[in-house]
Each structure stands twice: as C-alpha cells, then as structure tokens.
Amino acid sequence: MDNHAEFKKGILFALGAHLLWGILPIYWRFIHG
C-alpha cells in the first residue's frame, strides 16, 4: 500500500472541497440573484 498516494489523494480531495465551497455561494447567488 502506497502511503504517499493516499496522502496526495487526501490533499486533492481537501483542495477540491475547498474550491467547491468557495465557488458554490457565488454560483448560487448567480442563479438565484
């Protein structure tokens, strides 16, 4: 089991979630604005 790959996957997941929650409110406001 490659620990480094798991670590990288975790970072990518965290980054993706952070980006999503950063964009989501703007997207929501744009649609319901």
C-alpha positions in Angstrom: 0.0 0.0 0.0 1.5 3.3 -1.1 1.1 5.8 1.7 2.2 8.8 -0.4 -0.5 8.2 -3.0 -3.1 8.2 -0.2 -1.7 11.4 1.2 -1.8 13.1 -2.3 -5.4 11.9 -2.8 -6.4 13.4 0.6 -4.8 16.7 -0.4 -6.6 16.8 -3.7 -9.9 16.0 -2.0 -9.4 18.8 0.5 -8.5 21.2 -2.2 -11.5 20.2 -4.3 -13.8 20.6 -1.3 -12.3 24.0 -0.5 -12.8 25.2 -4.1 -16.3 23.9 -4.2 -17.3 25.7 -1.0 -15.6 28.8 -2.3 -17.5 28.8 -5.7 -20.8 27.4 -4.5 -22.2 30.6 -2.8 -21.2 32.7 -5.9 -22.8 30.2 -8.2 -25.9 30.1 -6.1 -26.2 33.9 -6.0 -25.7 34.0 -9.8 -28.6 31.6 -10.3 -31.0 33.0 -7.7 -29.6 36.5 -7.8 
